[in-house]
Amino acid sequence: MVTLKTFDSSILSLIVLLIMYLDAHNRLERKFTLYNLFMTLVLLNMGLIIIDLLTWTFNGLPGYHYRVINCIVNLLLFVIEPVGLALWILYANFLVFHDENRITTLKKYLSIPLMINALLSIVSLFTGYFFRIDELNIYHRGDLYWVHLLLCVVLLLYPFPAIFKNKNNIPKKHFNSLLLFIIPISVGTTLQVLFYGVTYTWSGMMLSLLIVYLTIQDRESSTDFLTEVNNRKQLDHYIKTKINSGRKQEPFSIILLDLNRFKEINDKFGHAVGDEALQNAVKVLRQCLRQSDFLARYGGDEFLIVMDIGTPQMLEKSVQRIKDCFEDFNHENQKPYTLSFSSGSYLYDYRSNMNADQLLKHLDQLMYQDKERFYRLKDSTD
């Protein structure tokens, strides 16, 4: 029979997941892959909690029909458990690479271990490999239960090499949420494996999804829709906070970038290619910036970078490093357009008493001076 603690934690988890689902349904943009993957994870988590409750409810009840039901719900639990972790792999990979073709390929590869697990789960009804239900309708773990558990652990850990390898391309908040995802579900699973009779795995998964959802909400309000870097609202807040706390910190550097001839890309190749150019520019910037650097979309084709750099020499080297990254991109990628930028950079010292608006206006002037030099040079060489 289901224990009171199991029932309480499961019902509470269901309520939280339902609230999360309804809130996400009303708030989030529904046509995107991340939304669909997240919502499917929430629904699957709810389904697994319900099935898990049923396994404890019917376990030990006398009668043939109850034994049949107990076999069915335990079979469903073993078949569906790894599916949730496979969805986690898809979610994490899309958050890292933003590539739907990669997701399609991953689905094909993931279907193989999922089908093997489903087949062994069905066979377990007759062999007891993963689990068995005895004559008294009592559930027991099978001799090969560890195989099923190992598969789940591998699926849970699978995304992390890619996450760490590409951490510079992932916004810090998203990176942290991906790392934190593993903790609640791992703790819940460990407790369930070590202490037979408690079921905290899916309550742990609920907490993991809650962490992800809080990050998604923050992302919706502070992230630029197209490029997925910080938006202007977040930029203004960050700059003001940085300046106001400047008396307690070292000077910092700020760079304003404006893509050269971006309007020509839009006019010649269309807005879809223009959007791709902006996204590629962000990829290049993320690859050559540090994770601690702040990157935001300032406007149309303009981006702003805030770095904890305190000398003009280091700032100049940083600007040159970014230029080199753009040149490498143009050389390595056969695109119909070339990415380059004009920039204005400034080493901010709190003793200047310059406020955020004055700082941004000054950067604008520096950037436009560099832009004029770029066009004069182009005109003289054409």
C-alpha positions as CSV (number, residue, x, y, z in Angstrom):
1,M,0.0,0.0,0.0
2,V,1.1,3.5,-0.6
3,T,2.7,5.2,2.4
4,L,1.5,8.5,3.7
5,K,4.9,10.2,3.1
6,T,4.9,8.9,-0.5
7,F,1.3,10.0,-1.1
8,D,2.0,13.5,0.4
9,S,5.1,14.2,-1.6
10,S,3.6,12.8,-4.8
11,I,0.4,14.9,-4.5
12,L,2.4,18.0,-3.7
13,S,4.6,17.4,-6.7
14,L,1.6,17.0,-8.9
15,I,0.1,20.3,-7.7
16,V,3.4,22.1,-8.4
17,L,3.7,20.6,-11.8
18,L,0.1,21.4,-12.7
19,I,0.6,25.0,-11.7
20,M,3.9,25.1,-13.6
21,Y,2.2,23.7,-16.7
22,L,-0.7,26.1,-16.7
23,D,1.5,29.1,-16.0
24,A,3.9,28.1,-18.8
25,H,1.0,27.5,-21.1
26,N,-0.2,31.1,-20.6
27,R,3.2,32.8,-20.5
28,L,5.6,31.1,-22.9
29,E,5.8,31.3,-26.7
30,R,4.3,28.0,-27.8
31,K,5.8,27.5,-31.3
32,F,9.4,26.9,-30.2
33,T,11.2,23.6,-29.7
34,L,12.4,24.4,-26.2
35,Y,8.8,25.2,-25.1
36,N,7.5,21.9,-26.6
37,L,10.3,19.8,-25.0
38,F,9.8,21.5,-21.6
39,M,6.0,21.1,-21.6
40,T,6.4,17.4,-22.7
41,L,8.8,16.9,-19.8
42,V,6.3,18.4,-17.3
43,L,3.4,16.2,-18.6
44,L,5.6,13.1,-18.6
45,N,6.7,13.9,-15.0
46,M,3.0,14.2,-14.0
47,G,2.3,10.9,-15.7
48,L,5.2,9.1,-14.0
49,I,4.1,10.3,-10.6
50,I,0.5,9.0,-11.2
51,I,1.8,5.7,-12.4
52,D,4.2,5.4,-9.4
53,L,1.3,6.1,-7.0
54,L,-0.7,3.4,-8.7
55,T,2.2,0.9,-8.3
56,W,2.2,1.5,-4.5
57,T,-1.6,1.5,-4.4
58,F,-2.1,-1.9,-5.9
59,N,1.0,-3.5,-4.5
60,G,0.0,-6.3,-2.1
61,L,-3.8,-6.1,-2.7
62,P,-5.2,-9.7,-2.9
63,G,-6.9,-10.9,-6.0
64,Y,-6.0,-11.8,-9.6
65,H,-7.3,-8.5,-11.2
66,Y,-5.2,-6.4,-8.8
67,R,-2.1,-8.5,-9.7
68,V,-2.7,-7.9,-13.4
69,I,-3.1,-4.2,-12.8
70,N,0.1,-4.2,-10.6
71,C,2.0,-5.9,-13.5
72,I,0.7,-3.4,-16.0
73,V,1.5,-0.2,-14.0
74,N,5.0,-1.4,-13.1
75,L,5.6,-2.3,-16.8
76,L,4.6,1.2,-17.8
77,L,6.9,2.7,-15.1
78,F,9.9,0.8,-16.4
79,V,9.2,1.6,-20.0
80,I,8.5,5.3,-19.6
81,E,11.2,6.1,-17.0
82,P,14.1,6.5,-19.5
83,V,11.8,8.4,-21.9
84,G,11.8,11.4,-19.5
85,L,15.6,11.3,-19.3
86,A,15.8,11.1,-23.1
87,L,13.7,14.3,-23.3
88,W,16.1,15.9,-20.9
89,I,19.0,15.1,-23.3
90,L,17.0,16.7,-26.2
91,Y,16.3,19.8,-24.1
92,A,19.9,20.2,-22.9
93,N,21.3,19.7,-26.4
94,F,18.9,22.2,-28.0
95,L,19.7,24.8,-25.3
96,V,23.5,24.3,-26.0
97,F,23.4,24.0,-29.9
98,H,20.1,25.5,-31.0
99,D,20.0,23.0,-33.8
100,E,16.8,21.2,-34.7
101,N,18.6,18.8,-37.1
102,R,20.8,17.7,-34.3
103,I,17.6,17.0,-32.2
104,T,16.2,14.9,-35.0
105,T,19.4,12.8,-35.3
106,L,19.5,12.4,-31.5
107,K,15.9,11.1,-31.5
108,K,16.9,8.3,-33.8
109,Y,19.9,7.3,-31.7
110,L,18.0,7.5,-28.4
111,S,15.2,5.3,-29.8
112,I,17.5,2.3,-29.8
113,P,18.2,2.1,-26.0
114,L,14.6,3.1,-25.3
115,M,13.3,0.2,-27.5
116,I,15.8,-2.3,-25.9
117,N,14.6,-1.1,-22.4
118,A,11.0,-1.5,-23.4
119,L,11.6,-5.0,-24.8
120,L,13.4,-6.1,-21.6
121,S,10.7,-4.6,-19.5
122,I,8.0,-6.6,-21.3
123,V,10.1,-9.8,-21.1
124,S,10.5,-9.1,-17.3
125,L,6.8,-9.9,-16.9
126,F,7.8,-13.6,-17.7
127,T,11.4,-13.7,-16.6
128,G,11.7,-11.2,-13.7
129,Y,14.8,-9.5,-15.3
130,F,13.9,-6.0,-14.2
131,F,11.1,-6.7,-11.7
132,R,8.7,-9.4,-10.7
133,I,5.3,-9.6,-9.0
134,D,5.0,-12.6,-6.7
135,E,1.9,-14.8,-6.0
136,L,1.0,-12.4,-3.1
137,N,1.0,-9.5,-5.6
138,I,4.2,-8.0,-4.0
139,Y,6.7,-6.1,-6.2
140,H,10.3,-7.2,-6.1
141,R,13.4,-5.8,-8.0
142,G,14.8,-8.3,-10.5
143,D,18.4,-9.5,-10.8
144,L,18.9,-7.2,-13.8
145,Y,17.3,-4.1,-12.2
146,W,20.8,-2.6,-12.1
147,V,20.8,-2.6,-16.0
148,H,17.7,-0.5,-16.1
149,L,19.2,1.8,-13.4
150,L,22.5,2.1,-15.3
151,L,20.7,3.1,-18.5
152,C,18.8,5.9,-16.6
153,V,22.1,7.1,-15.0
154,V,23.8,7.2,-18.4
155,L,21.0,9.1,-20.0
156,L,21.0,11.6,-17.1
157,L,24.7,12.3,-17.4
158,Y,24.9,12.1,-21.2
159,P,24.5,15.9,-21.9
160,F,27.2,17.1,-19.5
161,P,30.3,16.6,-21.7
162,A,28.7,18.8,-24.3
163,I,27.5,21.3,-21.7
164,F,31.0,21.7,-20.2
165,K,32.7,21.8,-23.7
166,N,30.4,24.6,-24.9
167,K,30.0,26.4,-21.6
168,N,31.3,29.7,-23.1
169,N,28.5,29.6,-25.6
170,I,25.8,29.2,-22.9
171,P,24.5,32.1,-20.9
172,K,25.7,31.7,-17.3
173,K,22.2,31.4,-15.8
174,H,21.3,28.7,-18.3
175,F,24.6,26.9,-17.6
176,N,23.9,26.9,-13.9
177,S,20.3,25.6,-14.3
178,L,21.6,22.7,-16.5
179,L,24.1,21.8,-13.7
180,L,21.5,22.1,-11.0
181,F,19.0,19.9,-12.9
182,I,20.9,16.8,-12.0
183,I,21.0,17.4,-8.2
184,P,17.3,16.9,-7.1
185,I,16.6,14.0,-9.4
186,S,19.9,12.3,-8.4
187,V,19.2,12.7,-4.7
188,G,15.6,11.4,-5.1
189,T,16.7,8.4,-7.1
190,T,19.5,7.6,-4.6
191,L,17.1,7.6,-1.7
192,Q,14.7,5.4,-3.6
193,V,17.4,2.9,-4.5
194,L,18.9,2.7,-1.0
195,F,15.7,2.8,1.0
196,Y,13.2,0.5,-0.5
197,G,9.6,1.7,0.2
198,V,10.2,5.4,-0.4
199,T,9.6,7.0,-3.8
200,Y,11.3,10.4,-4.3
201,T,12.6,10.1,-7.9
202,W,9.8,11.9,-9.5
203,S,9.5,14.5,-6.8
204,G,13.2,15.1,-7.4
205,M,12.5,15.5,-11.1
206,M,9.7,18.0,-10.3
207,L,12.3,20.1,-8.4
208,S,14.7,19.9,-11.4
209,L,12.0,21.1,-13.8
210,L,11.1,23.9,-11.4
211,I,14.7,25.1,-11.5
212,V,14.6,25.0,-15.3
213,Y,11.3,26.9,-15.4
214,L,12.5,29.6,-13.1
215,T,15.4,30.1,-15.5
216,I,13.0,30.1,-18.5
217,Q,10.9,32.8,-16.9
218,D,14.0,34.9,-16.2
219,R,15.1,34.3,-19.8
220,E,11.7,35.5,-21.2
221,S,12.0,38.8,-19.4
222,S,15.7,39.5,-19.9
223,T,16.7,37.9,-23.2
224,D,16.6,39.2,-26.7
225,F,14.1,37.1,-28.7
226,L,16.3,36.6,-31.8
227,T,19.8,36.3,-30.6
228,E,19.2,35.0,-27.1
229,V,21.6,37.4,-25.5
230,N,20.6,39.9,-22.8
231,N,18.1,42.5,-24.1
232,R,18.1,46.3,-23.8
233,K,16.1,46.2,-20.6
234,Q,18.6,43.9,-18.9
235,L,21.5,45.9,-20.3
236,D,20.2,49.2,-18.8
237,H,19.8,47.5,-15.4
238,Y,23.2,46.0,-15.6
239,I,25.0,49.2,-16.6
240,K,23.3,51.2,-13.9
241,T,24.1,48.6,-11.2
242,K,27.7,48.4,-12.4
243,I,28.1,52.2,-12.2
244,N,26.4,52.5,-8.8
245,S,28.6,49.9,-7.3
246,G,31.7,51.2,-9.0
247,R,33.1,52.8,-5.8
248,K,33.6,49.4,-4.4
249,Q,35.0,47.8,-7.5
250,E,37.9,48.2,-10.0
251,P,37.3,50.1,-13.3
252,F,35.5,48.1,-16.0
253,S,35.6,48.2,-19.8
254,I,32.7,48.5,-22.2
255,I,32.6,47.9,-25.9
256,L,29.8,48.9,-28.4
257,L,29.9,47.0,-31.6
258,D,27.9,47.9,-34.8
259,L,27.9,45.4,-37.7
260,N,29.2,46.9,-40.9
261,R,26.9,47.0,-43.9
262,F,24.2,45.0,-42.2
263,K,21.5,46.8,-44.1
264,E,23.1,45.6,-47.4
265,I,22.8,42.0,-46.1
266,N,19.1,42.5,-45.4
267,D,18.5,44.3,-48.7
268,K,20.5,41.9,-50.9
269,F,19.7,38.5,-49.3
270,G,16.5,39.1,-47.3
271,H,15.6,39.4,-43.6
272,A,15.9,35.6,-43.0
273,V,19.6,35.8,-43.9
274,G,20.0,39.0,-42.0
275,D,18.6,37.3,-38.9
276,E,21.1,34.4,-39.5
277,A,23.9,36.9,-39.7
278,L,22.9,38.4,-36.3
279,Q,22.8,35.0,-34.8
280,N,26.2,34.1,-36.3
281,A,27.7,37.3,-35.0
282,V,26.5,36.3,-31.5
283,K,28.0,32.9,-31.8
284,V,31.3,34.4,-32.8
285,L,31.2,36.8,-29.8
286,R,30.4,34.1,-27.4
287,Q,33.3,32.0,-28.7
288,C,35.9,34.7,-28.1
289,L,34.4,36.2,-24.9
290,R,34.8,34.9,-21.4
291,Q,31.9,33.4,-19.5
292,S,32.1,36.3,-17.0
293,D,31.7,38.9,-19.8
294,F,28.3,40.6,-20.2
295,L,26.9,40.5,-23.7
296,A,23.7,42.3,-24.8
297,R,21.9,43.4,-27.9
298,Y,21.9,47.2,-27.8
299,G,19.7,47.7,-30.8
300,G,19.1,46.4,-34.4
301,D,22.7,45.4,-35.4
302,E,24.5,46.8,-32.3
303,F,25.9,44.7,-29.4
304,L,27.4,45.8,-26.2
305,I,30.0,44.0,-24.1
306,V,31.0,44.8,-20.5
307,M,34.2,43.3,-19.3
308,D,36.1,43.4,-16.0
309,I,39.2,44.8,-17.6
310,G,41.1,47.7,-15.9
311,T,43.7,48.8,-18.3
312,P,43.6,50.4,-21.8
313,Q,46.1,47.9,-23.1
314,M,44.0,44.9,-22.1
315,L,40.9,46.6,-23.6
316,E,42.7,47.2,-26.9
317,K,43.8,43.5,-27.0
318,S,40.2,42.4,-26.3
319,V,38.8,44.5,-29.2
320,Q,41.5,43.0,-31.5
321,R,40.8,39.5,-30.3
322,I,37.1,40.0,-31.3
323,K,38.1,41.3,-34.7
324,D,40.3,38.2,-35.2
325,C,37.4,36.0,-34.3
326,F,35.2,37.6,-36.9
327,E,38.0,37.3,-39.5
328,D,38.3,33.6,-38.7
329,F,34.6,33.1,-39.1
330,N,34.6,34.8,-42.5
331,H,37.6,32.6,-43.6
332,E,36.1,29.3,-42.3
333,N,32.5,29.7,-43.3
334,Q,31.4,30.1,-46.9
335,K,28.6,32.6,-46.3
336,P,27.2,35.0,-49.0
337,Y,28.1,37.8,-46.6
338,T,31.1,39.0,-44.6
339,L,30.8,39.9,-40.9
340,S,32.8,42.8,-39.5
341,F,32.1,45.6,-37.1
342,S,32.9,49.1,-36.1
343,S,33.3,49.8,-32.4
344,G,33.6,52.3,-29.6
345,S,35.3,51.2,-26.5
346,Y,35.8,52.9,-23.2
347,L,37.5,52.2,-19.9
348,Y,35.1,53.4,-17.2
349,D,36.4,54.9,-14.0
350,Y,33.9,55.9,-11.4
351,R,35.8,59.1,-10.7
352,S,34.5,60.4,-14.0
353,N,31.0,60.7,-12.4
354,M,29.5,59.7,-15.8
355,N,26.0,58.2,-15.5
356,A,24.7,55.3,-17.6
357,D,23.0,57.6,-20.2
358,Q,26.1,59.7,-20.6
359,L,28.3,56.6,-20.9
360,L,26.2,55.0,-23.6
361,K,26.0,58.4,-25.5
362,H,29.8,58.6,-25.4
363,L,30.2,55.1,-26.7
364,D,27.8,55.9,-29.5
365,Q,30.0,58.8,-30.5
366,L,33.1,56.7,-30.4
367,M,31.5,54.0,-32.4
368,Y,30.2,56.3,-35.2
369,Q,33.7,57.8,-35.5
370,D,35.1,54.3,-36.1
371,K,32.2,53.7,-38.5
372,E,33.1,56.8,-40.5
373,R,36.7,55.6,-40.7
374,F,35.5,52.2,-42.0
375,Y,33.5,53.8,-44.8
376,R,36.2,56.2,-45.8
377,L,38.7,53.4,-46.0
378,K,36.2,51.3,-48.1
379,D,35.5,54.2,-50.4
380,S,39.2,54.8,-51.0
381,T,39.8,51.1,-51.9
382,D,36.7,50.5,-54.0
